[in-house]
Amino acid sequence: MSDTLNKVITAFIGILIGLGGWTLGRTFELSTAQAIHQEKLAKLENNIEKVLAKDKEMQDQHTKLFEMLQEQSKSGKPHKMPNY
C-alpha cells in the first residue's frame, strides 16, 4: 500500500512539474507576442501621426490659397501664387 501511494504521489508531482513547465513556457510565449504587438502598434501610431500632420499641412495650404484667391477677387489685382 505504501509503495503504491509513493508511486501515485511521485506521478502526481511529476505531472505538477510538467504543468508548471508548460505554463511557464506558455507565459513567456505570450509575453513575447505581446511585446511584438506593442512594438507594431507603436509604429502604426507613429505612421498615423505623420499622415495626420501632412493632412493638416495640406489643409493649411488650401486655406491660405482660398484666402489669397478671395483677397485677389476683392482687390481686383493679380496676386502671385506661392510655390509649395
Residue pairs with C-beta under 8 A, 6 or more apart in sequence:
61 84
64 82
65 81
68 79
68 81
71 79
72 78
72 79
